[in-house]
Amino acid sequence: MYRAKVYVTYKDSILDPQAEAVKTALHQLDFTELQQLTCGKYFELVLATSKEKAAVAVEQMCQKLLANVNMESYRYELEAC
Amino acid sequence: MYRAKVYVTYKDSILDPQAEAVKTALHQLDFTELQQLTCGKYFELVLATSKEKAAVAVEQMCQKLLANVNMESYRYELEAC
C-alpha cells in the first residue's frame, strides 16, 4: 500500500484572485510579515499496488482529473503505508 | 525569510462529499487500486521574519482564517528560503 500526497497549484503565469483575497485578508489581520501566498488543492490517496504502479497511476490521475494541466501544475510524494 | 506549507483537511468525523465524488470519478476511470482519498486545501506562504515568529504567525493565520477549526484540521511545515 502506498500513500500519495498530491499538491496542485496554479501555474505562475495564472492570476489567482483567491490567493489575492486571502493575502489581503491576512494583511488586514495585521500579519504584515506575509510576503507571498499561493493557494492550491491537496489530495491524499491510498493505493493498493506497487510503488512503480502507484507512481504511474498518480501521474495519470493528475493528468486526467486532479489537475487542469492547462492552468495548474502538480507534484506528488509517495510513501509506504 | 521562511516558507510555510500549510495543509488543511477535513477532520475524520466530517463527511466530505467532494472527496467521495472524486473517488467515484477515479474508479470510473479504472483506477481500481485507489482505496482511499482525502481532499483539502494547500497554502504556501512566504514570511519575512524569524523561524519562531513565523511558526507563531502561521498558527494564528490557521486559527483565524486558513482553517475552519470546527470542521478542519491543519498542519504545516516551515523551511528557510
Backbone of each chain as nested JSON, in Angstrom:
{
  "chains": [
    {"id": "A", "residues": [
      {"number": 1, "name": "MET", "atoms": {"N": [0.852, -1.201, 0.0], "CA": [0.0, 0.0, 0.0], "C": [0.884, 1.247, 0.0]}},
      {"number": 2, "name": "TYR", "atoms": {"N": [0.512, 2.187, -0.818], "CA": [1.263, 3.454, -0.851], "C": [0.321, 4.639, -0.666]}},
      {"number": 3, "name": "ARG", "atoms": {"N": [0.837, 5.655, 0.016], "CA": [0.088, 6.899, 0.2], "C": [0.726, 7.953, -0.698]}},
      {"number": 4, "name": "ALA", "atoms": {"N": [-0.105, 8.559, -1.541], "CA": [0.376, 9.628, -2.419], "C": [-0.172, 10.951, -1.918]}},
      {"number": 5, "name": "LYS", "atoms": {"N": [0.71, 11.919, -1.772], "CA": [0.289, 13.275, -1.403], "C": [0.468, 14.146, -2.638]}},
      {"number": 6, "name": "VAL", "atoms": {"N": [-0.645, 14.685, -3.12], "CA": [-0.632, 15.43, -4.382], "C": [-0.915, 16.904, -4.094]}},
      {"number": 7, "name": "TYR", "atoms": {"N": [-0.083, 17.778, -4.657], "CA": [-0.234, 19.22, -4.474], "C": [-0.494, 19.841, -5.844]}},
      {"number": 8, "name": "VAL", "atoms": {"N": [-1.624, 20.516, -5.962], "CA": [-1.991, 21.126, -7.248], "C": [-2.083, 22.633, -7.041]}},
      {"number": 9, "name": "THR", "atoms": {"N": [-1.296, 23.387, -7.792], "CA": [-1.314, 24.85, -7.663], "C": [-1.392, 25.474, -9.052]}},
      {"number": 10, "name": "TYR", "atoms": {"N": [-1.829, 26.739, -9.067], "CA": [-1.873, 27.43, -10.363], "C": [-0.447, 27.642, -10.884]}},
      {"number": 11, "name": "LYS", "atoms": {"N": [-0.322, 27.642, -12.197], "CA": [0.967, 27.992, -12.79], "C": [1.259, 29.457, -12.486]}},
      {"number": 12, "name": "ASP", "atoms": {"N": [2.545, 29.828, -12.478], "CA": [2.929, 31.186, -12.089], "C": [2.263, 32.243, -12.977]}},
      {"number": 13, "name": "SER", "atoms": {"N": [2.034, 31.893, -14.226], "CA": [1.506, 32.885, -15.181], "C": [0.013, 33.154, -14.975]}},
      {"number": 14, "name": "ILE", "atoms": {"N": [-0.629, 32.344, -14.139], "CA": [-2.08, 32.455, -13.962], "C": [-2.392, 33.353, -12.761]}},
      {"number": 15, "name": "LEU", "atoms": {"N": [-3.255, 34.323, -12.947], "CA": [-3.694, 35.203, -11.849], "C": [-4.604, 34.41, -10.922]}},
      {"number": 16, "name": "ASP", "atoms": {"N": [-4.345, 34.477, -9.613], "CA": [-5.135, 33.706, -8.651], "C": [-5.873, 34.668, -7.719]}},
      {"number": 17, "name": "PRO", "atoms": {"N": [-7.105, 35.05, -8.074], "CA": [-7.844, 36.018, -7.255], "C": [-8.093, 35.534, -5.827]}},
      {"number": 18, "name": "GLN", "atoms": {"N": [-8.245, 34.207, -5.668], "CA": [-8.48, 33.678, -4.32], "C": [-7.268, 33.95, -3.428]}},
      {"number": 19, "name": "ALA", "atoms": {"N": [-6.092, 33.707, -3.976], "CA": [-4.872, 33.945, -3.193], "C": [-4.737, 35.424, -2.855]}},
      {"number": 20, "name": "GLU", "atoms": {"N": [-5.073, 36.282, -3.815], "CA": [-5.007, 37.73, -3.544], "C": [-5.97, 38.113, -2.419]}},
      {"number": 21, "name": "ALA", "atoms": {"N": [-7.161, 37.533, -2.452], "CA": [-8.162, 37.841, -1.424], "C": [-7.699, 37.362, -0.052]}},
      {"number": 22, "name": "VAL", "atoms": {"N": [-7.148, 36.16, 0.004], "CA": [-6.676, 35.613, 1.284], "C": [-5.512, 36.462, 1.8]}},
      {"number": 23, "name": "LYS", "atoms": {"N": [-4.621, 36.833, 0.893], "CA": [-3.461, 37.642, 1.286], "C": [-3.919, 38.996, 1.849]}},
      {"number": 24, "name": "THR", "atoms": {"N": [-4.861, 39.632, 1.168], "CA": [-5.386, 40.918, 1.649], "C": [-6.015, 40.755, 3.03]}},
      {"number": 25, "name": "ALA", "atoms": {"N": [-6.766, 39.706, 3.207], "CA": [-7.436, 39.474, 4.496], "C": [-6.41, 39.265, 5.603]}},
      {"number": 26, "name": "LEU", "atoms": {"N": [-5.358, 38.521, 5.295], "CA": [-4.328, 38.281, 6.314], "C": [-3.584, 39.582, 6.649]}},
      {"number": 27, "name": "HIS", "atoms": {"N": [-3.372, 40.404, 5.643], "CA": [-2.732, 41.702, 5.924], "C": [-3.646, 42.551, 6.797]}},
      {"number": 28, "name": "GLN", "atoms": {"N": [-4.939, 42.501, 6.558], "CA": [-5.882, 43.256, 7.388], "C": [-5.921, 42.726, 8.823]}},
      {"number": 29, "name": "LEU", "atoms": {"N": [-5.516, 41.452, 8.983], "CA": [-5.451, 40.884, 10.338], "C": [-4.074, 41.135, 10.962]}},
      {"number": 30, "name": "ASP", "atoms": {"N": [-3.307, 42.084, 10.31], "CA": [-2.009, 42.509, 10.843], "C": [-0.904, 41.461, 10.712]}},
      {"number": 31, "name": "PHE", "atoms": {"N": [-1.023, 40.565, 9.775], "CA": [0.091, 39.638, 9.512], "C": [0.987, 40.276, 8.442]}},
      {"number": 32, "name": "THR", "atoms": {"N": [1.657, 41.351, 8.855], "CA": [2.407, 42.152, 7.886], "C": [3.652, 41.436, 7.383]}},
      {"number": 33, "name": "GLU", "atoms": {"N": [4.097, 40.383, 8.101], "CA": [5.305, 39.664, 7.659], "C": [5.042, 38.794, 6.429]}},
      {"number": 34, "name": "LEU", "atoms": {"N": [3.751, 38.654, 6.086], "CA": [3.4, 37.826, 4.927], "C": [3.789, 38.522, 3.629]}},
      {"number": 35, "name": "GLN", "atoms": {"N": [4.678, 37.901, 2.874], "CA": [5.166, 38.497, 1.626], "C": [4.428, 37.941, 0.402]}},
      {"number": 36, "name": "GLN", "atoms": {"N": [4.188, 36.652, 0.465], "CA": [3.669, 35.967, -0.724], "C": [2.752, 34.822, -0.292]}},
      {"number": 37, "name": "LEU", "atoms": {"N": [1.695, 34.545, -1.075], "CA": [0.796, 33.454, -0.705], "C": [0.309, 32.748, -1.974]}},
      {"number": 38, "name": "THR", "atoms": {"N": [0.317, 31.43, -1.925], "CA": [-0.191, 30.62, -3.029], "C": [-1.248, 29.672, -2.479]}},
      {"number": 39, "name": "CYS", "atoms": {"N": [-2.366, 29.577, -3.168], "CA": [-3.42, 28.646, -2.765], "C": [-3.399, 27.458, -3.722]}},
      {"number": 40, "name": "GLY", "atoms": {"N": [-3.862, 26.319, -3.221], "CA": [-3.953, 25.173, -4.111], "C": [-4.8, 24.081, -3.518]}},
      {"number": 41, "name": "LYS", "atoms": {"N": [-4.821, 22.952, -4.231], "CA": [-5.585, 21.782, -3.78], "C": [-4.592, 20.74, -3.268]}},
      {"number": 42, "name": "TYR", "atoms": {"N": [-5.074, 19.965, -2.307], "CA": [-4.222, 18.929, -1.695], "C": [-5.019, 17.641, -1.659]}},
      {"number": 43, "name": "PHE", "atoms": {"N": [-4.43, 16.572, -2.184], "CA": [-5.104, 15.273, -2.171], "C": [-4.204, 14.25, -1.496]}},
      {"number": 44, "name": "GLU", "atoms": {"N": [-4.823, 13.381, -0.713], "CA": [-4.098, 12.243, -0.154], "C": [-4.787, 10.991, -0.663]}},
      {"number": 45, "name": "LEU", "atoms": {"N": [-4.036, 10.142, -1.326], "CA": [-4.625, 8.929, -1.898], "C": [-3.916, 7.718, -1.308]}},
      {"number": 46, "name": "VAL", "atoms": {"N": [-4.661, 6.681, -1.027], "CA": [-4.077, 5.406, -0.6], "C": [-4.31, 4.412, -1.733]}},
      {"number": 47, "name": "LEU", "atoms": {"N": [-3.197, 3.819, -2.208], "CA": [-3.257, 2.939, -3.381], "C": [-2.742, 1.557, -3.012]}},
      {"number": 48, "name": "ALA", "atoms": {"N": [-3.503, 0.559, -3.394], "CA": [-3.117, -0.83, -3.1], "C": [-2.387, -1.386, -4.311]}},
      {"number": 49, "name": "THR", "atoms": {"N": [-1.098, -1.03, -4.442], "CA": [-0.306, -1.512, -5.576], "C": [1.18, -1.297, -5.275]}},
      {"number": 50, "name": "SER", "atoms": {"N": [2.017, -1.621, -6.235], "CA": [3.463, -1.426, -6.028], "C": [3.819, 0.046, -6.207]}},
      {"number": 51, "name": "LYS", "atoms": {"N": [5.055, 0.387, -5.799], "CA": [5.466, 1.791, -5.865], "C": [5.504, 2.287, -7.316]}},
      {"number": 52, "name": "GLU", "atoms": {"N": [6.012, 1.445, -8.219], "CA": [6.123, 1.859, -9.619], "C": [4.726, 2.1, -10.195]}},
      {"number": 53, "name": "LYS", "atoms": {"N": [3.82, 1.139, -9.94], "CA": [2.462, 1.272, -10.484], "C": [1.726, 2.441, -9.84]}},
      {"number": 54, "name": "ALA", "atoms": {"N": [2.025, 2.683, -8.568], "CA": [1.383, 3.812, -7.876], "C": [1.821, 5.12, -8.53]}},
      {"number": 55, "name": "ALA", "atoms": {"N": [3.099, 5.226, -8.849], "CA": [3.608, 6.462, -9.472], "C": [2.926, 6.681, -10.827]}},
      {"number": 56, "name": "VAL", "atoms": {"N": [2.825, 5.622, -11.608], "CA": [2.169, 5.734, -12.926], "C": [0.698, 6.127, -12.745]}},
      {"number": 57, "name": "ALA", "atoms": {"N": [0.036, 5.487, -11.786], "CA": [-1.396, 5.756, -11.568], "C": [-1.619, 7.202, -11.129]}},
      {"number": 58, "name": "VAL", "atoms": {"N": [-0.788, 7.679, -10.204], "CA": [-0.957, 9.046, -9.704], "C": [-0.715, 10.058, -10.827]}},
      {"number": 59, "name": "GLU", "atoms": {"N": [0.316, 9.787, -11.633], "CA": [0.599, 10.667, -12.781], "C": [-0.631, 10.748, -13.689]}},
      {"number": 60, "name": "GLN", "atoms": {"N": [-1.224, 9.604, -13.981], "CA": [-2.392, 9.577, -14.88], "C": [-3.603, 10.238, -14.221]}},
      {"number": 61, "name": "MET", "atoms": {"N": [-3.791, 10.0, -12.912], "CA": [-4.909, 10.621, -12.201], "C": [-4.799, 12.137, -12.268]}},
      {"number": 62, "name": "CYS", "atoms": {"N": [-3.575, 12.647, -12.109], "CA": [-3.368, 14.105, -12.156], "C": [-3.664, 14.623, -13.552]}},
      {"number": 63, "name": "GLN", "atoms": {"N": [-3.161, 13.927, -14.551], "CA": [-3.353, 14.358, -15.94], "C": [-4.842, 14.337, -16.316]}},
      {"number": 64, "name": "LYS", "atoms": {"N": [-5.566, 13.297, -15.846], "CA": [-6.946, 13.114, -16.285], "C": [-7.979, 13.868, -15.453]}},
      {"number": 65, "name": "LEU", "atoms": {"N": [-7.684, 14.033, -14.121], "CA": [-8.787, 14.56, -13.286], "C": [-8.348, 15.575, -12.226]}},
      {"number": 66, "name": "LEU", "atoms": {"N": [-7.287, 15.239, -11.486], "CA": [-6.992, 16.03, -10.285], "C": [-6.474, 17.434, -10.628]}},
      {"number": 67, "name": "ALA", "atoms": {"N": [-5.818, 17.581, -11.78], "CA": [-5.287, 18.903, -12.138], "C": [-5.77, 19.308, -13.532]}},
      {"number": 68, "name": "ASN", "atoms": {"N": [-6.021, 20.599, -13.692], "CA": [-6.301, 21.122, -15.039], "C": [-4.946, 21.522, -15.62]}},
      {"number": 69, "name": "VAL", "atoms": {"N": [-4.378, 20.648, -16.41], "CA": [-2.981, 20.838, -16.821], "C": [-2.769, 22.096, -17.663]}},
      {"number": 70, "name": "ASN", "atoms": {"N": [-3.841, 22.708, -18.172], "CA": [-3.666, 23.97, -18.923], "C": [-3.316, 25.111, -17.975]}},
      {"number": 71, "name": "MET", "atoms": {"N": [-3.862, 25.066, -16.744], "CA": [-3.706, 26.204, -15.829], "C": [-2.941, 25.839, -14.552]}},
      {"number": 72, "name": "GLU", "atoms": {"N": [-2.891, 24.53, -14.282], "CA": [-2.32, 24.122, -12.997], "C": [-1.103, 23.23, -13.189]}},
      {"number": 73, "name": "SER", "atoms": {"N": [-0.224, 23.287, -12.182], "CA": [0.893, 22.326, -12.156], "C": [0.702, 21.461, -10.905]}},
      {"number": 74, "name": "TYR", "atoms": {"N": [1.277, 20.277, -10.937], "CA": [1.096, 19.362, -9.802], "C": [2.428, 18.692, -9.476]}},
      {"number": 75, "name": "ARG", "atoms": {"N": [2.523, 18.311, -8.234], "CA": [3.648, 17.468, -7.818], "C": [3.124, 16.504, -6.768]}},
      {"number": 76, "name": "TYR", "atoms": {"N": [3.808, 15.404, -6.562], "CA": [3.309, 14.431, -5.581], "C": [4.476, 13.723, -4.899]}},
      {"number": 77, "name": "GLU", "atoms": {"N": [4.139, 13.184, -3.741], "CA": [5.125, 12.415, -2.974], "C": [4.49, 11.057, -2.678]}},
      {"number": 78, "name": "LEU", "atoms": {"N": [5.301, 10.022, -2.739], "CA": [4.809, 8.664, -2.442], "C": [5.484, 8.159, -1.187]}},
      {"number": 79, "name": "GLU", "atoms": {"N": [4.715, 7.553, -0.309], "CA": [5.32, 6.94, 0.88], "C": [4.574, 5.642, 1.182]}},
      {"number": 80, "name": "ALA", "atoms": {"N": [5.311, 4.671, 1.648], "CA": [4.691, 3.379, 2.006], "C": [3.798, 3.599, 3.228]}},
      {"number": 81, "name": "CYS", "atoms": {"N": [2.698, 2.837, 3.266], "CA": [1.859, 2.971, 4.47], "C": [1.21, 1.633, 4.83]}}
    ]},
    {"id": "B", "residues": [
      {"number": 1, "name": "MET", "atoms": {"N": [13.883, 34.863, 5.77], "CA": [12.618, 34.528, 5.1], "C": [12.305, 33.043, 5.308]}},
      {"number": 2, "name": "TYR", "atoms": {"N": [11.047, 32.773, 5.579], "CA": [10.644, 31.374, 5.741], "C": [9.442, 31.068, 4.857]}},
      {"number": 3, "name": "ARG", "atoms": {"N": [9.426, 29.847, 4.327], "CA": [8.3, 29.385, 3.524], "C": [7.509, 28.382, 4.381]}},
      {"number": 4, "name": "ALA", "atoms": {"N": [6.22, 28.661, 4.52], "CA": [5.352, 27.742, 5.274], "C": [4.444, 27.021, 4.29]}},
      {"number": 5, "name": "LYS", "atoms": {"N": [4.389, 25.719, 4.417], "CA": [3.466, 24.917, 3.612], "C": [2.372, 24.415, 4.543]}},
      {"number": 6, "name": "VAL", "atoms": {"N": [1.143, 24.845, 4.275], "CA": [0.026, 24.555, 5.165], "C": [-0.943, 23.591, 4.463]}},
      {"number": 7, "name": "TYR", "atoms": {"N": [-1.323, 22.541, 5.18], "CA": [-2.249, 21.542, 4.645], "C": [-3.5, 21.546, 5.519]}},
      {"number": 8, "name": "VAL", "atoms": {"N": [-4.623, 21.807, 4.898], "CA": [-5.887, 21.867, 5.64], "C": [-6.815, 20.772, 5.114]}},
      {"number": 9, "name": "THR", "atoms": {"N": [-7.236, 19.882, 5.971], "CA": [-8.132, 18.792, 5.558], "C": [-9.293, 18.676, 6.535]}},
      {"number": 10, "name": "TYR", "atoms": {"N": [-10.359, 18.052, 6.076], "CA": [-11.495, 17.844, 6.972], "C": [-11.096, 16.883, 8.09]}},
      {"number": 11, "name": "LYS", "atoms": {"N": [-11.69, 17.071, 9.247], "CA": [-11.494, 16.103, 10.324], "C": [-12.119, 14.774, 9.903]}},
      {"number": 12, "name": "ASP", "atoms": {"N": [-11.635, 13.678, 10.467], "CA": [-12.094, 12.343, 10.058], "C": [-13.603, 12.181, 10.236]}},
      {"number": 13, "name": "SER", "atoms": {"N": [-14.147, 12.859, 11.226], "CA": [-15.572, 12.672, 11.552], "C": [-16.483, 13.408, 10.566]}},
      {"number": 14, "name": "ILE", "atoms": {"N": [-15.9, 14.241, 9.715], "CA": [-16.692, 15.064, 8.798], "C": [-16.854, 14.348, 7.445]}},
      {"number": 15, "name": "LEU", "atoms": {"N": [-18.076, 14.242, 6.954], "CA": [-18.32, 13.657, 5.629], "C": [-17.837, 14.637, 4.557]}},
      {"number": 16, "name": "ASP", "atoms": {"N": [-17.067, 14.136, 3.595], "CA": [-16.519, 15.003, 2.543], "C": [-17.091, 14.574, 1.19]}},
      {"number": 17, "name": "PRO", "atoms": {"N": [-18.208, 15.17, 0.77], "CA": [-18.837, 14.776, -0.485], "C": [-17.935, 14.992, -1.702]}},
      {"number": 18, "name": "GLN", "atoms": {"N": [-17.086, 16.017, -1.627], "CA": [-16.188, 16.28, -2.758], "C": [-15.229, 15.094, -2.935]}},
      {"number": 19, "name": "ALA", "atoms": {"N": [-14.677, 14.639, -1.832], "CA": [-13.744, 13.506, -1.906], "C": [-14.463, 12.262, -2.427]}},
      {"number": 20, "name": "GLU", "atoms": {"N": [-15.691, 12.045, -2.007], "CA": [-16.464, 10.881, -2.495], "C": [-16.678, 10.993, -4.0]}},
      {"number": 21, "name": "ALA", "atoms": {"N": [-16.982, 12.209, -4.461], "CA": [-17.228, 12.403, -5.902], "C": [-15.951, 12.162, -6.697]}},
      {"number": 22, "name": "VAL", "atoms": {"N": [-14.829, 12.676, -6.208], "CA": [-13.554, 12.498, -6.919], "C": [-13.185, 11.014, -6.931]}},
      {"number": 23, "name": "LYS", "atoms": {"N": [-13.389, 10.351, -5.805], "CA": [-13.045, 8.927, -5.707], "C": [-13.899, 8.103, -6.681]}},
      {"number": 24, "name": "THR", "atoms": {"N": [-15.188, 8.424, -6.744], "CA": [-16.072, 7.706, -7.676], "C": [-15.627, 7.938, -9.119]}},
      {"number": 25, "name": "ALA", "atoms": {"N": [-15.272, 9.176, -9.426], "CA": [-14.837, 9.501, -10.792], "C": [-13.557, 8.744, -11.136]}},
      {"number": 26, "name": "LEU", "atoms": {"N": [-12.639, 8.674, -10.192], "CA": [-11.373, 7.968, -10.465], "C": [-11.617, 6.467, -10.634]}},
      {"number": 27, "name": "HIS", "atoms": {"N": [-12.56, 5.926, -9.864], "CA": [-12.889, 4.495, -10.044], "C": [-13.508, 4.279, -11.418]}},
      {"number": 28, "name": "GLN", "atoms": {"N": [-14.324, 5.214, -11.864], "CA": [-14.934, 5.079, -13.201], "C": [-13.878, 5.198, -14.308]}},
      {"number": 29, "name": "LEU", "atoms": {"N": [-12.748, 5.851, -13.965], "CA": [-11.642, 5.933, -14.938], "C": [-10.715, 4.721, -14.799]}},
      {"number": 30, "name": "ASP", "atoms": {"N": [-11.223, 3.68, -14.084], "CA": [-10.483, 2.416, -13.948], "C": [-9.258, 2.491, -13.047]}},
      {"number": 31, "name": "PHE", "atoms": {"N": [-9.236, 3.427, -12.129], "CA": [-8.132, 3.435, -11.142], "C": [-8.587, 2.614, -9.938]}},
      {"number": 32, "name": "THR", "atoms": {"N": [-8.692, 1.305, -10.158], "CA": [-9.28, 0.427, -9.139], "C": [-8.358, 0.246, -7.936]}},
      {"number": 33, "name": "GLU", "atoms": {"N": [-7.055, 0.601, -8.082], "CA": [-6.137, 0.428, -6.95], "C": [-6.349, 1.491, -5.872]}},
      {"number": 34, "name": "LEU", "atoms": {"N": [-7.158, 2.511, -6.218], "CA": [-7.423, 3.591, -5.261], "C": [-8.315, 3.087, -4.14]}},
      {"number": 35, "name": "GLN", "atoms": {"N": [-7.806, 3.147, -2.919], "CA": [-8.559, 2.643, -1.767], "C": [-9.23, 3.779, -0.999]}},
      {"number": 36, "name": "GLN", "atoms": {"N": [-8.513, 4.893, -0.89], "CA": [-8.966, 5.97, -0.027], "C": [-8.521, 7.306, -0.616]}},
      {"number": 37, "name": "LEU", "atoms": {"N": [-9.326, 8.353, -0.454], "CA": [-8.947, 9.657, -0.979], "C": [-9.422, 10.755, -0.035]}},
      {"number": 38, "name": "THR", "atoms": {"N": [-8.545, 11.713, 0.218], "CA": [-8.879, 12.859, 1.051], "C": [-8.577, 14.116, 0.257]}},
      {"number": 39, "name": "CYS", "atoms": {"N": [-9.49, 15.06, 0.269], "CA": [-9.275, 16.35, -0.409], "C": [-8.98, 17.402, 0.639]}},
      {"number": 40, "name": "GLY", "atoms": {"N": [-8.252, 18.447, 0.241], "CA": [-8.012, 19.527, 1.18], "C": [-7.478, 20.749, 0.477]}},
      {"number": 41, "name": "LYS", "atoms": {"N": [-7.134, 21.747, 1.317], "CA": [-6.57, 22.989, 0.791], "C": [-5.077, 23.009, 1.083]}},
      {"number": 42, "name": "TYR", "atoms": {"N": [-4.366, 23.676, 0.214], "CA": [-2.897, 23.757, 0.364], "C": [-2.504, 25.211, 0.194]}},
      {"number": 43, "name": "PHE", "atoms": {"N": [-1.733, 25.716, 1.142], "CA": [-1.271, 27.113, 1.075], "C": [0.246, 27.127, 1.179]}},
      {"number": 44, "name": "GLU", "atoms": {"N": [0.854, 27.998, 0.403], "CA": [2.287, 28.251, 0.545], "C": [2.448, 29.72, 0.872]}},
      {"number": 45, "name": "LEU", "atoms": {"N": [3.082, 29.999, 1.992], "CA": [3.244, 31.389, 2.428], "C": [4.724, 31.69, 2.566]}},
      {"number": 46, "name": "VAL", "atoms": {"N": [5.12, 32.873, 2.153], "CA": [6.495, 33.338, 2.366], "C": [6.431, 34.448, 3.403]}},
      {"number": 47, "name": "LEU", "atoms": {"N": [7.196, 34.27, 4.487], "CA": [7.127, 35.198, 5.621], "C": [8.502, 35.802, 5.875]}},
      {"number": 48, "name": "ALA", "atoms": {"N": [8.535, 37.112, 6.006], "CA": [9.804, 37.825, 6.258], "C": [9.946, 38.016, 7.754]}},
      {"number": 49, "name": "THR", "atoms": {"N": [10.375, 36.952, 8.459], "CA": [10.545, 37.015, 9.901], "C": [11.402, 35.837, 10.37]}},
      {"number": 50, "name": "SER", "atoms": {"N": [11.609, 35.734, 11.681], "CA": [12.406, 34.62, 12.202], "C": [11.57, 33.338, 12.225]}},
      {"number": 51, "name": "LYS", "atoms": {"N": [12.239, 32.213, 12.446], "CA": [11.534, 30.926, 12.41], "C": [10.484, 30.851, 13.522]}},
      {"number": 52, "name": "GLU", "atoms": {"N": [10.862, 31.32, 14.715], "CA": [9.933, 31.24, 15.849], "C": [8.687, 32.083, 15.568]}},
      {"number": 53, "name": "LYS", "atoms": {"N": [8.944, 33.321, 15.094], "CA": [7.803, 34.214, 14.822], "C": [6.963, 33.693, 13.668]}},
      {"number": 54, "name": "ALA", "atoms": {"N": [7.634, 33.072, 12.701], "CA": [6.899, 32.51, 11.557], "C": [5.96, 31.406, 12.045]}},
      {"number": 55, "name": "ALA", "atoms": {"N": [6.454, 30.587, 12.95], "CA": [5.624, 29.482, 13.468], "C": [4.402, 30.037, 14.199]}},
      {"number": 56, "name": "VAL", "atoms": {"N": [4.633, 31.053, 15.021], "CA": [3.51, 31.664, 15.761], "C": [2.515, 32.287, 14.78]}},
      {"number": 57, "name": "ALA", "atoms": {"N": [3.033, 32.978, 13.782], "CA": [2.161, 33.656, 12.802], "C": [1.338, 32.646, 12.015]}},
      {"number": 58, "name": "VAL", "atoms": {"N": [1.97, 31.578, 11.566], "CA": [1.248, 30.571, 10.767], "C": [0.152, 29.915, 11.621]}},
      {"number": 59, "name": "GLU", "atoms": {"N": [0.491, 29.621, 12.875], "CA": [-0.502, 29.032, 13.791], "C": [-1.705, 29.965, 13.903]}},
      {"number": 60, "name": "GLN", "atoms": {"N": [-1.448, 31.241, 14.086], "CA": [-2.551, 32.209, 14.24], "C": [-3.33, 32.376, 12.938]}},
      {"number": 61, "name": "MET", "atoms": {"N": [-2.615, 32.387, 11.794], "CA": [-3.291, 32.505, 10.498], "C": [-4.248, 31.333, 10.295]}},
      {"number": 62, "name": "CYS", "atoms": {"N": [-3.793, 30.146, 10.682], "CA": [-4.636, 28.952, 10.512], "C": [-5.867, 29.062, 11.419]}},
      {"number": 63, "name": "GLN", "atoms": {"N": [-5.635, 29.45, 12.646], "CA": [-6.733, 29.558, 13.609], "C": [-7.749, 30.616, 13.174]}},
      {"number": 64, "name": "LYS", "atoms": {"N": [-7.247, 31.733, 12.631], "CA": [-8.138, 32.862, 12.331], "C": [-8.781, 32.789, 10.953]}},
      {"number": 65, "name": "LEU", "atoms": {"N": [-8.032, 32.212, 9.962], "CA": [-8.573, 32.346, 8.59], "C": [-8.435, 31.093, 7.72]}},
      {"number": 66, "name": "LEU", "atoms": {"N": [-7.245, 30.509, 7.718], "CA": [-6.976, 29.477, 6.705], "C": [-7.762, 28.188, 6.952]}},
      {"number": 67, "name": "ALA", "atoms": {"N": [-8.074, 27.92, 8.211], "CA": [-8.811, 26.682, 8.509], "C": [-10.052, 26.987, 9.331]}},
      {"number": 68, "name": "ASN", "atoms": {"N": [-11.104, 26.246, 9.081], "CA": [-12.301, 26.32, 9.937], "C": [-12.101, 25.264, 11.011]}},
      {"number": 69, "name": "VAL", "atoms": {"N": [-11.628, 25.695, 12.16], "CA": [-11.167, 24.746, 13.182], "C": [-12.297, 23.872, 13.729]}},
      {"number": 70, "name": "ASN", "atoms": {"N": [-13.555, 24.233, 13.454], "CA": [-14.655, 23.366, 13.897], "C": [-14.72, 22.085, 13.052]}},
      {"number": 71, "name": "MET", "atoms": {"N": [-14.361, 22.22, 11.77], "CA": [-14.537, 21.089, 10.84], "C": [-13.213, 20.593, 10.26]}},
      {"number": 72, "name": "GLU", "atoms": {"N": [-12.209, 21.465, 10.316], "CA": [-10.966, 21.117, 9.625], "C": [-9.794, 21.024, 10.598]}},
      {"number": 73, "name": "SER", "atoms": {"N": [-8.822, 20.207, 10.212], "CA": [-7.56, 20.173, 10.963], "C": [-6.464, 20.662, 10.015]}},
      {"number": 74, "name": "TYR", "atoms": {"N": [-5.376, 21.167, 10.588], "CA": [-4.311, 21.708, 9.74], "C": [-2.956, 21.267, 10.265]}},
      {"number": 75, "name": "ARG", "atoms": {"N": [-2.016, 21.237, 9.395], "CA": [-0.625, 21.025, 9.796], "C": [0.24, 21.843, 8.844]}},
      {"number": 76, "name": "TYR", "atoms": {"N": [1.44, 22.161, 9.263], "CA": [2.282, 22.993, 8.4], "C": [3.742, 22.609, 8.564]}},
      {"number": 77, "name": "GLU", "atoms": {"N": [4.491, 22.973, 7.551], "CA": [5.942, 22.741, 7.576], "C": [6.611, 24.082, 7.295]}},
      {"number": 78, "name": "LEU", "atoms": {"N": [7.721, 24.342, 7.983], "CA": [8.458, 25.583, 7.77], "C": [9.823, 25.26, 7.177]}},
      {"number": 79, "name": "GLU", "atoms": {"N": [10.218, 26.011, 6.172], "CA": [11.571, 25.818, 5.626], "C": [12.144, 27.188, 5.267]}},
      {"number": 80, "name": "ALA", "atoms": {"N": [13.429, 27.324, 5.463], "CA": [14.086, 28.599, 5.131], "C": [14.061, 28.756, 3.614]}},
      {"number": 81, "name": "CYS", "atoms": {"N": [13.964, 30.011, 3.156], "CA": [14.019, 30.211, 1.686], "C": [14.681, 31.528, 1.361]}}
    ]}
  ]
}
